[in-house]
Amino acid sequence: MTQPAATKAKTSTVTAVVCTFNGAAWLGEQLQTLLTQSRIPDEIVIGDDASTDGTWAMVEAFAVQARARGVDMKVARNAERLGYVGNFSRGLARATGDIVFLCDQDDAWHPDKIATMVGRFGADPGLTFLHSDARLVDANGKDMGHGLFEALELSTHERESVRSGDAFITYLRRNLATGAASAFRRSLLDIALPLPPDWVHDAWLATLAAAVGKVDIIDDALVDYRQHGGNQIGMARRTPKQRVTDMFRPRNDTI
C-alpha cells in the first residue's frame, strides 16, 4: 500500500518594517544585516520620512539588491514629514507577513535574530508578541558594557509576571519592549492600527498584545542597539518618571 506523503508544515512568512529619516550614517549597516540573516525576510517594507540626506538613495540601491535575493520590497518616500509614529503606522499597514519585525535605521541585527524569534512563534501558536534583550553599543558600534534589560532594570518579578501570562499590568506600568528587539503576529495589527499619535509605537503594540494575547521575553541579546545623539528615546539607565514617559510621544515630536 502506498503511504500518504508527509504533510509539510507551513512556514511563517516574515516582514521587516523599516522606518528611515536622515539615517545615512548607519542605515547601510542595518540593511545589510537583514540580508545576512540565517533566515532572511520574505518582505521588507521601508518608509522614508522625507529625508534630506542620502538616505533615500541608499534605500533605492538596497531595494535592487534585496529583490535580487528574492525579497519582496515595498519602498515609499513620504512627500512630507509624518514623524516616526505616523511613519511606522503607514509602514505596518503595508506589511503582509505572518510575523512582523520592527526595524530601526541605526542598529545591527545579529545573524540568527529572525530564525530564533520565528522559531519561538512556531513553537507556541498562542504567542502574540515577543521581544528580546539587546546589546547596547555606542555610535561607533563599541559595546557599552551592559544590555538593554539591565539598563531597564528589568526585575525578576516582571519577568515572572510576563511568563505567567499576567503581563498586562506590567506593560501598562512601563514599556519593557523596544521596537528594534520586537516581533509580533500580523493579526495584532487588525486591532492596533492606526497607531495612536500620543503613544510610542512599541509601547502601544506591547501593551495591546498583553491585553488581548500572550507576550514573552527572550533573555538573549539579538540586536546591537546603537546609542547616539539622534536616538528617539535611547536607553541610558531610566528614572522612574522616564520609564513612564517613555510610553508616550511628546506632543511636539515629529522625528
Residue pairs with C-beta under 8 A, 6 or more apart in sequence:
12 97
12 98
12 99
12 118
12 121
12 122
13 42
13 43
13 96
13 97
13 98
13 99
14 39
14 41
14 42
14 43
14 97
14 98
14 99
14 100
14 101
14 114
14 118
15 41
15 42
15 43
15 44
15 45
15 95
15 96
15 97
15 99
15 100
15 101
15 186
16 34
16 41
16 43
16 44
16 45
16 100
16 101
16 103
17 45
17 47
17 88
17 91
17 92
17 94
17 95
17 100
17 101
17 102
17 103
18 30
18 31
18 34
18 44
18 45
18 46
18 47
18 91
18 103
18 104
18 105
19 46
19 47
19 48
19 49
19 84
19 87
19 88
19 91
19 103
19 104
19 105
20 27
20 46
20 47
20 48
20 49
20 51
20 55
20 59
20 105
21 48
21 49
21 50
21 51
21 55
21 81
21 84
21 87
21 105
21 255
22 51
22 52
22 53
22 55
23 51
23 53
23 55
23 105
23 106
24 51
24 53
24 54
24 55
24 58
25 106
26 105
26 106
26 107
26 226
27 55
27 58
27 59
27 105
27 106
28 58
28 62
29 108
29 141
30 103
30 104
30 105
30 106
30 107
30 108
30 109
31 58
31 62
33 108
33 109
33 110
33 111
34 40
34 41
34 44
34 66
34 103
34 109
35 65
35 66
35 69
35 71
36 111
37 109
37 111
37 112
37 113
37 114
37 115
38 111
38 112
38 114
38 115
39 114
39 115
39 118
40 69
40 71
40 114
41 71
41 97
41 101
41 114
42 71
42 72
42 97
43 71
43 72
43 73
43 74
43 95
43 96
43 97
44 66
44 71
44 72
44 73
44 74
45 74
45 75
45 91
45 92
45 94
45 95
46 59
46 62
46 63
46 73
46 74
46 75
46 76
46 91
47 75
47 76
47 77
47 78
47 87
47 88
47 90
47 91
47 94
48 55
48 56
48 59
48 75
48 76
48 77
48 78
49 78
49 81
49 82
49 83
49 84
49 87
50 77
50 78
50 79
50 80
50 81
51 77
55 105
56 77
59 75
59 77
60 75
63 73
63 75
66 73
67 73
74 94
76 90
76 94
78 87
78 90
81 254
82 89
82 90
82 254
83 249
83 253
83 254
83 255
84 201
84 232
84 253
84 255
85 195
85 197
85 199
85 200
85 201
85 249
86 195
86 197
88 102
88 179
88 195
88 201
89 193
89 194
89 195
89 201
92 100
92 189
92 192
92 193
92 195
93 189
93 193
93 194
95 186
95 189
96 186
97 186
98 185
98 186
99 117
99 118
99 121
99 183
99 184
99 185
99 186
100 183
100 184
100 185
100 186
100 188
100 189
101 114
101 117
101 182
101 183
102 179
102 180
102 182
102 183
102 201
102 202
102 205
103 109
103 180
104 179
104 180
106 226
106 228
106 230
106 231
107 134
107 180
107 223
107 224
107 225
107 226
108 137
108 141
108 223
108 224
108 226
109 222
109 223
109 224
110 221
110 222
110 223
110 224
112 222
113 132
113 222
113 223
116 132
116 218
116 220
116 222
117 130
117 132
117 183
117 218
117 222
118 183
120 127
120 130
120 216
120 218
121 127
121 130
121 183
121 185
124 214
124 216
126 213
126 214
127 185
127 213
127 214
127 215
127 216
128 184
128 185
128 187
128 188
128 209
128 212
128 213
128 214
128 215
129 177
129 182
129 183
129 184
129 185
129 188
129 205
129 206
129 209
129 210
129 213
129 214
129 215
129 216
130 182
130 183
130 184
130 215
130 216
130 217
130 218
131 176
131 177
131 178
131 181
131 182
131 183
131 206
131 215
131 217
131 218
132 181
132 182
132 217
132 218
132 219
132 220
132 221
132 222
132 223
133 147
133 148
133 149
133 181
133 218
133 219
133 220
133 221
133 222
134 147
134 148
134 178
134 180
134 181
134 221
134 222
134 223
134 224
134 225
135 143
135 147
135 148
135 221
135 223
135 224
135 225
136 143
136 144
136 146
136 147
136 148
136 151
136 224
136 225
136 227
136 235
137 143
137 144
137 224
137 225
137 226
137 227
138 144
138 226
138 227
138 228
139 226
139 227
139 228
139 229
141 224
141 226
144 227
147 221
148 178
148 181
148 221
148 225
148 235
149 219
151 235
151 236
151 237
151 238
152 176
152 235
152 238
152 243
153 237
153 238
154 176
158 170
158 176
159 217
161 167
161 169
161 170
162 170
162 176
162 210
162 215
162 216
162 217
163 216
163 217
165 214
167 210
167 214
167 215
168 207
168 210
168 211
170 176
170 210
171 177
171 203
171 206
171 207
171 210
171 215
172 207
172 210
173 243
173 244
174 243
174 244
174 246
174 247
175 200
175 202
175 203
175 206
175 207
175 243
175 246
175 247
176 206
176 217
177 202
177 203
177 205
177 206
177 215
178 202
178 225
178 235
179 201
179 202
179 205
180 223
180 225
181 222
181 223
181 225
182 202
182 205
182 206
184 205
184 209
185 213
188 205
188 208
188 209
188 212
188 213
191 208
191 212
192 204
192 205
192 208
195 201
195 204
195 205
196 204
197 249
198 248
198 249
198 251
199 247
199 248
199 249
200 232
200 233
200 246
200 247
200 248
200 249
203 246
203 247
203 248
206 215
207 247
209 215
225 235
227 234
227 235
227 236
228 234
232 255
233 246
238 246
